[in-house]
Amino acid sequence: MVPVDFSFRGELNTVQAHLREEINFKPAGFEELVHLEMNELDQTVNPAIVLAVSGSCADNNRKSEALAGIIQFIFMANKVHRLMKDDDDLAEELRQFPVLVGDLLYGKFFLELCREKLLIFLEPLAQVMGTMSQGGISRWLSRDKKLSGDELLQIIELESASLAGTAARLSAELAGVSLPLQEKLEAFGWEIGLAWGAWKESMEVTVVQSILQRANDILEDISAESQLELYPLREVHQYLAMQLSGDL
């Protein structure tokens, strides 16, 4: 169950229950194959963005829940692949399982696209997967360097902001809103993902707060120019602001 009192909590619980069912591998459980630590934010942020956009566009339905799960499969697959290590003394199964499980999760995302007749989103999702991989490559290449704040943010944009922005845009497209509004919602998701990523990297409080303020400014802009019910999006913003201020 989701320990967050969102107005779309029922839909989010449905998405997460489906995800648990899909990763219940046989003959081994998910936790037996990879030790993937998923905190509340990991489990919540990306699906919540999808559902908050669809809720704000008055378009909560089965396809928006499916899209939320698809986005989460991509997030989890990327996170699992980042568990890969190449230590000389590492057991072969520990070396291989993150590769195999990550690939299986990517397969789950494609299967869901087919099941829910959402293959129209395959191209943008493949693009964001490539973008996230570019971020991982950039991080690996800079592992022995002292990165500036701007350089670190560029990596976070690739790894985290890109997926959150895509989640918001595709949810808006699924709801049938105008292209300019899709772009504004994508910008909101982008800033949410960037703030979350900056917090995970223990960047300065002022950096995280500045990004969250930009996200709020986008909501104010949307409010002034559209008739969307922004309450679900404001819930996500307030939730993240509260979570990211707790441990800063």
N, C-alpha and C positions, 0 to 999 in steps of 0.2 A: 504494500500500500504506500501511496505517496504521502509523506508527512507535511504536505503543504496544502493550505486551504484555498486553492485556486477555484474560481467559478467553474472551470472546466476539469475539476478533479476527477470526476467519473470517467471522462474520456481518457485522461492521462493514466488512470489505473488500468483501463482496458488495454491501452497500448503496452504498458509495462508487463501486464499479465501475459499478453501474446508473445512478447519478447522472451520472457522466461520459458514459455512453452516451446518456442522455436529453438532455444539453445540447450534444451534438455537432451543432450546427445546420448546415444546408446552405442556400445555398452558402458561408456564412461561418461560421468557428469562433466559439465563445463569446468568446474573448479578443480577437478582431477587432472585436467589437461593443461590449463594455464592458470596462473595466480594473478588474476586481473582485479586490481583494487578499484572499485567504483564507488565513490562517495555520493552523497545526495545530489550535488550539482552535476556530476557525471551522468547520473540517471535521469535527471530532470530537465536540464536547460534546453537541449536541442528539441526534444519532443514538445516541450512547453511552448517554444517559439512557434512551431507549426500550428499547434492547437490554438494558441492565442491569436494568431493572424486569422485563422479560419473562423474563430469565434467573433472576432471584431468585424469580420466581413459577413457575419450571419450565415456561415456555410459549414457548420459542424456536421459532418456525416462520416460514413464508413471510409470514404476515400481519404479524408483528412487524417483520420486515425491511422490508416495504412501508410500514408506518407510520413507521419511522425515516426512510425516504426522503421521505415526504410532509412530515414536520415540517421536514426539511432544505430542501425546495423552498420552503416558506414563509419560512424564515430567509433563504435566498438572495434570494428575490424582494424581501423587505423591504430587504435590504442593497443590492441593485441600485437600487431606487427612491431610496434615500438618496444615490445618486450624482448625482441630477438637479441641474443648476445653471442659473441664469438670467442668466449674464453676457452683456452686450450683444455682445461680440465672439466669442461661442461659435459654432462651426459648427453648422448646423442638425442634421446627423446626430449630433453629440455631445450635442445637446440632446434629441433624440428617442430615441436608442437605449436609454438606461436605462429610459425609460417602456415601450417596446415589449418589451424583454427581460424586465423585471420582470413585465409582464403575462403574457408567455409562460410564465414559471416558475410563476405562479399557476395558469395553465391546466394545467400539468403536474401540479400537486398535485391538481387536480380530476379529471384523467384517471386518475391512480393510484387515487384513491378509487373510481372507477367500475370500473376493471380488477379491483381486489382485493375488490370488494363490501364496502367500508368506508364507504358513504354514511351510515351511522348516526352517523359522526363529523363530518359536514359542519357541523352547527350549532355544536358547540363550537370547531371550527377556524375557522369564519367569525367567531365571537365573538372569538377570540384575534387574528385578523388585524385586526379593528377596534380592539382594545385596543392593539396595537402601533402602529397608525396614530395613535391618540390620543397615544401617547408621542412620535411624530415631530412631531406638531403642537405639543405642549407644548414640545418642544425648540426648534422653530423660533420660537415666540412669545417664548421667553425668551433668544433668541440674543444680545441686547444687555444682558442682566442678569447680575449676579454672584449665582449661585445658592448657597444654603446647602447643607450636606451632606444635610439631610433633603429639600430640594426636588429635588436631583439624584437621590437614591435613589427618589423618587416617579416620576421619569421612567424610571429604569432598571427599576423594577418593571413599568411598562407595556411597555417595549420588549424587555426581555430575560427577566426573571423569569416573565412571563406565559406565554411560549412554552415555556420549560423545565418549568414546572409543569404545563402542559397536556400536554406530551409524556409526562411521568411518569404522569399520571392516566389518559390514554387507553390507555397501554400496560398499566396495571393493570386497567382495565376490560376490555380485550381478553383479558387472562388470566383474567378471571372471579373476581377476589378480591372480598372484601366492600367495601361502600361506605366504612366507616370506614378500612379499609386503603388504599383508593384515595385518600382525602383525606390520609392521612399521607404517602403516596408523592408526591402532588402537592406537599405542603409541602416535602418534601425537594428535588424538582426546582426549586421556586420559589427556595429558598435557594441552590442551585447556580447558577442563572441570575443571581441577584442578586449573588452574590460575583464571578462572572465579569464582569458589567457594571460593578461598582464598581471592579474592577481595571483594566478598559479605560479608565475615567475617571480613573485615577491617584488614587483616593481613598486615604486614610491606611491604612497597614498594619493598624492596629488594627481599622478598620472591616471590611476584608476578612476578617481572622482571626475576628472576632466572628460574621460571617455563616456562615463555614465551620464554626464551632463549633456554631451552631444546627443546621446540616445534620447534623452528627455526632450531636447530641443526639436528633434525630428518628430516626436509625437505631437508636440505643440503645433508644428507646421502642418502635420496631417489633420489635426483637429480643426485648424483654421480653414482648410481647403476641402474637406470632405465631410460626409455624414456618417463616417464609420463610428461604431460603438467601441471606443478605445479602452474600455475598462479591462478586458483580458490582457491587453498589451501593457497597460500600466501595472497590472498585477505582476507580470514578469519582471518589469523594470524595478519595481519596489522590492520584490523578492530577492533579485540579484544584488541590489544596493544594500539590503540588509545582510545578506550572506557574506558579501565581500567586505563589509565594514567590520564584521565580527572578529576576524583574525588578522586584520591589517596592523 
